Amino acid sequence: MRFGLVGTGTWAGMAHGPGLMAAERVELVGIWGRSPERARTLAMGLGVSPYDDFEALLADVDAVAFAVPPEIQAELALVAANAGKHLLLEKPVAMTVAAANALRDASTSAGVASVVFFTDRFADASRAWFREVRRTEGWRGGWLRSFSSLQEPHNPFGSSSWRRESGALWDTGPHALSTLSAALGPARSLTAVGGDGDLVTLVIGHDSGVTSTASLTLFAPPAAAGFEAAVWGDVGVSPMPARPDRPPSELLATAAQELVESALTGTPHGVDVTFGARIVELLADAQAQIDTARGS
């Protein structure tokens, strides 16, 4: 399947570009970005064509992978969906419920396949843990902590303006909701409490009747940075395996391959744009609760 890549930033270079090049049944045709110079540089490094025009890229491909800020993705992916192109999306799929639902509805109407790149959902160790958790009865809850240090000089995403402006709720919040949903079942509702800066704590009610929590910040002291997740219940505590020391491009390649499979078979992927739009609904609800409590 012929893919185009939209985006030229850090994540495009780390994950999307090399991942699409490595994926089976995927041909990366070219790259378009808002910076033509950066598009040429990334394309040259991968041995593909840079495009000066987004519409021209769409005309040459069957599917589009996006590695741009959420607001830009929502606008451009809507154009791609209406053009009948399959979608490999980043999280969150949009920054508003209206934009997320518009993208979902356009994808459904056009009959295109979609996959949202929630990284933990494509790691072998995480998938094995999800399967084991779902096979085991008696879980009563779970938790997830994701603390990173965006302010540190070595952080590759430190210059990401949308992450700094929107904070952990919109950056790592989608991952938290995806991961806890995969373990304990779909999230039905949540309660959100904001703390210092972008610190947020979510209490999530799942359709299964259990409750989980997530604590998130992008600006933790480096000594406190880290990730952990677990479920607990009648059999004890089951920690999520440590994230493997693998390049993100390998996980992206898996996501791209599964998008191809979904497109060829017509079977929706478990983390498609419909799932992504539901995550945006939950995030928007959480943001509204935080804003109301702060009087904004």
C-alpha positions as CSV (number, residue, x, y, z in Angstrom):
1,M,0.0,0.0,0.0
2,R,1.3,3.4,-1.0
3,F,1.7,5.8,2.0
4,G,2.4,9.5,2.3
5,L,3.8,11.0,5.5
6,V,2.6,14.4,6.7
7,G,5.0,15.9,9.2
8,T,8.7,16.7,9.5
9,G,9.3,17.1,13.2
10,T,11.1,15.0,15.8
11,W,8.4,12.3,16.0
12,A,8.2,12.0,12.2
13,G,12.0,11.4,12.1
14,M,12.1,9.0,15.1
15,A,9.0,6.9,14.4
16,H,7.0,7.6,11.3
17,G,9.7,7.9,8.6
18,P,11.8,4.8,9.5
19,G,8.7,2.9,10.7
20,L,7.0,3.3,7.3
21,M,10.2,2.4,5.5
22,A,10.5,-0.9,7.6
23,A,6.8,-1.9,7.5
24,E,5.8,-4.9,5.4
25,R,3.3,-4.3,2.5
26,V,4.0,-0.5,2.9
27,E,5.7,1.7,0.3
28,L,6.5,5.2,1.6
29,V,6.0,7.4,-1.5
30,G,6.8,10.8,-0.1
31,I,6.7,13.5,2.6
32,W,4.8,16.8,2.9
33,G,5.3,19.3,5.7
34,R,4.6,22.8,6.5
35,S,8.3,23.5,6.2
36,P,9.4,22.6,2.6
37,E,13.0,22.7,3.7
38,R,12.5,20.2,6.5
39,A,10.4,18.0,4.2
40,R,13.2,17.9,1.7
41,T,15.8,17.0,4.4
42,L,13.7,14.2,5.9
43,A,12.7,12.9,2.4
44,M,16.4,12.9,1.3
45,G,17.4,10.9,4.4
46,L,14.8,8.3,3.7
47,G,15.3,8.2,0.0
48,V,11.8,9.3,-1.0
49,S,10.3,12.3,-2.7
50,P,9.4,15.6,-0.9
51,Y,6.1,17.2,-1.9
52,D,5.5,20.9,-2.0
53,D,1.7,20.4,-2.1
54,F,-0.5,18.3,0.2
55,E,-3.1,17.7,-2.5
56,A,-0.4,16.4,-4.8
57,L,0.7,13.9,-2.1
58,L,-2.8,12.7,-1.6
59,A,-3.2,12.0,-5.3
60,D,-0.2,9.7,-5.3
61,V,-1.1,7.5,-2.2
62,D,-3.6,5.1,-0.7
63,A,-3.0,6.0,2.9
64,V,-1.6,8.9,4.9
65,A,0.4,8.8,8.2
66,F,0.2,12.0,10.3
67,A,2.9,13.3,12.6
68,V,1.7,16.9,13.2
69,P,0.1,18.8,16.1
70,P,-3.5,17.6,16.8
71,E,-5.3,20.7,15.5
72,I,-3.4,20.5,12.2
73,Q,-3.9,16.7,12.0
74,A,-7.7,17.1,12.5
75,E,-7.9,19.6,9.6
76,L,-5.7,17.7,7.1
77,A,-6.9,14.2,8.0
78,L,-10.5,15.3,7.3
79,V,-9.3,16.2,3.8
80,A,-7.6,12.9,3.4
81,A,-10.6,10.9,4.6
82,N,-12.9,12.7,2.2
83,A,-10.4,11.8,-0.6
84,G,-10.8,8.2,0.4
85,K,-7.4,7.7,2.0
86,H,-6.7,5.4,4.9
87,L,-5.5,7.1,8.0
88,L,-2.6,6.4,10.4
89,L,-3.3,9.0,13.1
90,E,-1.5,10.4,16.2
91,K,-3.2,10.9,19.5
92,P,-5.2,12.9,20.3
93,V,-6.9,12.8,17.0
94,A,-8.2,16.3,17.6
95,M,-8.4,19.0,20.3
96,T,-12.2,19.3,20.3
97,V,-15.0,16.9,20.3
98,A,-16.6,18.5,17.2
99,A,-13.3,18.1,15.2
100,A,-12.9,14.5,16.4
101,N,-16.4,13.5,15.6
102,A,-16.2,15.2,12.2
103,L,-13.1,13.1,11.4
104,R,-14.8,9.9,12.7
105,D,-17.9,10.6,10.6
106,A,-15.9,11.4,7.4
107,S,-13.9,8.2,7.8
108,T,-17.0,6.1,8.3
109,S,-18.8,7.7,5.4
110,A,-15.8,7.2,3.1
111,G,-15.3,3.7,4.2
112,V,-11.6,4.2,5.0
113,A,-9.6,2.3,7.5
114,S,-7.9,4.0,10.4
115,V,-5.5,3.3,13.2
116,V,-4.5,5.7,16.1
117,F,-0.9,5.2,17.2
118,F,-1.3,4.6,20.9
119,T,2.2,3.2,21.4
120,D,1.5,0.7,24.2
121,R,-1.2,-0.9,22.1
122,F,1.5,-2.0,19.6
123,A,4.2,-3.4,21.9
124,D,4.4,-7.2,22.2
125,A,5.0,-7.2,25.9
126,S,2.1,-4.9,26.6
127,R,-0.2,-6.9,24.3
128,A,0.7,-10.1,26.1
129,W,-0.1,-8.4,29.5
130,F,-3.4,-7.1,28.2
131,R,-4.4,-10.6,27.1
132,E,-3.4,-12.1,30.4
133,V,-5.3,-9.5,32.4
134,R,-8.4,-9.9,30.3
135,R,-8.2,-13.7,30.8
136,T,-8.1,-13.3,34.5
137,E,-11.2,-12.6,36.6
138,G,-11.6,-10.7,39.8
139,W,-9.9,-7.4,39.0
140,R,-11.1,-4.5,41.2
141,G,-9.1,-1.6,39.8
142,G,-5.9,-0.3,38.5
143,W,-3.6,2.7,38.3
144,L,-1.2,4.5,36.0
145,R,1.5,7.1,36.6
146,S,3.2,8.9,33.8
147,F,5.6,11.7,34.9
148,S,8.0,13.1,32.3
149,S,10.3,16.2,32.3
150,L,9.6,18.2,29.2
151,Q,11.6,21.0,30.6
152,E,14.9,19.1,30.6
153,P,17.4,20.1,27.8
154,H,17.8,16.5,26.5
155,N,14.0,15.9,26.1
156,P,13.5,15.6,22.3
157,F,10.0,17.0,22.6
158,G,10.9,20.1,24.7
159,S,10.3,22.4,21.8
160,S,6.8,21.1,21.1
161,S,4.6,24.1,21.6
162,W,1.3,22.2,21.6
163,R,2.5,19.9,24.4
164,R,3.6,22.9,26.5
165,E,0.4,24.7,26.0
166,S,-2.0,21.7,26.4
167,G,-0.1,19.8,29.1
168,A,-0.2,16.2,30.2
169,L,-3.9,15.8,30.0
170,W,-3.9,16.0,26.2
171,D,-0.4,14.5,25.6
172,T,-0.1,11.5,27.9
173,G,-3.8,11.4,28.9
174,P,-4.8,9.6,25.7
175,H,-2.2,6.9,26.4
176,A,-3.4,6.5,29.9
177,L,-7.0,6.1,28.9
178,S,-6.1,3.7,26.1
179,T,-3.9,1.6,28.3
180,L,-6.3,1.4,31.2
181,S,-9.2,0.7,28.9
182,A,-7.3,-2.2,27.2
183,A,-6.7,-3.7,30.6
184,L,-10.0,-3.1,32.5
185,G,-12.5,-2.4,29.7
186,P,-13.9,0.8,28.1
187,A,-14.0,3.9,30.1
188,R,-17.5,5.0,30.9
189,S,-16.9,8.3,32.7
190,L,-14.2,10.1,34.7
191,T,-13.5,12.7,37.3
192,A,-10.6,15.1,36.8
193,V,-8.7,17.1,39.4
194,G,-6.0,19.6,38.4
195,G,-2.9,20.2,40.5
196,D,0.1,22.4,40.2
197,G,0.9,23.4,36.6
198,D,-0.3,20.6,34.3
199,L,-0.6,18.0,37.0
200,V,-3.8,16.1,36.6
201,T,-5.4,13.1,38.4
202,L,-8.1,11.1,36.7
203,V,-10.5,8.8,38.4
204,I,-11.9,6.6,35.7
205,G,-15.1,4.5,35.8
206,H,-15.0,1.5,33.5
207,D,-18.0,-0.3,31.9
208,S,-16.8,-3.4,33.8
209,G,-17.7,-1.7,37.1
210,V,-14.2,-1.2,38.3
211,T,-12.4,2.1,38.9
212,S,-8.9,3.1,38.0
213,T,-6.7,6.2,38.5
214,A,-4.2,8.0,36.4
215,S,-1.7,10.7,37.6
216,L,0.0,12.7,34.8
217,T,2.4,15.6,34.3
218,L,4.9,16.6,31.7
219,F,6.9,18.8,34.1
220,A,8.0,16.5,36.9
221,P,11.3,16.9,38.6
222,P,13.7,14.6,36.8
223,A,14.2,12.5,39.9
224,A,10.5,11.7,39.9
225,A,10.0,11.0,36.2
226,G,8.9,7.6,35.2
227,F,6.0,5.4,34.2
228,E,4.1,2.6,35.9
229,A,0.8,0.9,35.5
230,A,-0.9,-2.0,37.2
231,V,-4.2,-3.7,38.0
232,W,-5.2,-5.2,41.3
233,G,-7.8,-7.7,42.5
234,D,-8.5,-11.1,44.0
235,V,-5.3,-12.6,42.6
236,G,-3.1,-9.7,43.8
237,V,-1.3,-7.0,41.8
238,S,-0.3,-7.4,38.2
239,P,2.2,-4.7,37.1
240,M,2.4,-3.8,33.4
241,P,5.7,-4.9,32.0
242,A,8.4,-2.3,31.6
243,R,8.4,-0.7,28.2
244,P,11.0,-2.4,26.1
245,D,14.1,-0.5,25.0
246,R,13.0,-0.6,21.3
247,P,12.9,2.3,18.8
248,P,9.4,3.7,18.4
249,S,9.8,3.1,14.6
250,E,9.3,-0.7,15.2
251,L,5.9,0.0,16.9
252,L,4.9,2.4,14.2
253,A,5.7,-0.3,11.6
254,T,3.4,-2.6,13.4
255,A,0.6,0.0,13.4
256,A,1.1,0.6,9.7
257,Q,1.0,-3.1,8.9
258,E,-2.2,-3.4,10.9
259,L,-3.8,-0.4,9.1
260,V,-3.0,-2.2,5.8
261,E,-4.7,-5.4,7.1
262,S,-7.7,-3.5,8.3
263,A,-8.0,-1.8,4.9
264,L,-7.7,-5.0,3.0
265,T,-10.1,-7.0,5.2
266,G,-12.6,-4.3,6.0
267,T,-12.3,-5.2,9.7
268,P,-12.1,-2.1,11.9
269,H,-9.0,-1.9,14.1
270,G,-9.5,-1.9,17.9
271,V,-7.9,1.6,18.2
272,D,-9.4,3.2,15.1
273,V,-10.7,6.8,14.8
274,T,-13.9,5.9,16.5
275,F,-12.0,4.9,19.6
276,G,-9.8,8.0,19.2
277,A,-12.9,10.2,19.1
278,R,-14.2,8.7,22.3
279,I,-10.9,9.4,23.9
280,V,-11.2,13.1,22.9
281,E,-14.7,13.2,24.5
282,L,-13.3,12.0,27.8
283,L,-10.3,14.4,27.6
284,A,-12.7,17.3,26.8
285,D,-14.9,16.4,29.8
286,A,-11.8,16.3,32.0
287,Q,-10.6,19.7,30.7
288,A,-14.0,21.2,31.4
289,Q,-14.0,19.9,35.0
290,I,-10.5,21.3,35.6
291,D,-11.4,24.7,34.0
292,T,-14.6,25.0,36.0
293,A,-12.8,24.2,39.3
294,R,-10.2,26.8,38.5
295,G,-12.8,29.4,37.5
296,S,-11.6,29.7,34.0
